[in-house]
């Protein structure tokens, strides 16, 4: 493949631009590989938050079962206080929302990268406008706005997921503190 094969079509060469689909447009592989590596790092971080949130939900379920369906032989604690119920509920809600935000981050980050790739290809192809469709430069500007919106949303979701995970851990700690302080009930 020669350098002229990757060159954008000249303004007068409408037929080449009209017949080439976006998937056939070659882009600078090195630059896009860097974008992919950065995205991969964020996706890995998001996957770790998701994993921890789901693990915390499993642990929280186990603790709830142990507290509210105790063994016959173990000492029964009176855990009917609002501190225990409220903290366990807050922890559960925080872990669920953290998991959801992590999943949404993964989707919006991928969507942002897809718009970024489309934008790069539109800028390179530069298909002119026709009566039935706008030019590639106009579409690239729209795609850039969508990319930026999804990028900002993905960053917000990633931050929210991490903060909610920490809130869930703190609420779980408060619940355990309340359980430890609750009196042992006599049978």
Secondary structure, DSSP 8 states (H G I E B T S, - for coil): --HHHHS---TT-HHHHHH--GGG----HHHHHHHHHHHHHHHHHHHHHHHHHHHHHHHHHHHHHHHHS--SSS-EE---SHHHHHHHHHHHHHHHHHHHHHHHHHHHHHHHHHHHHHHHHHHHH----BTTB--HHHHHHHHHHHHHHHHHHHHHHHHHHHHHHHHHHHHHHHHHHHHHHS-EE--
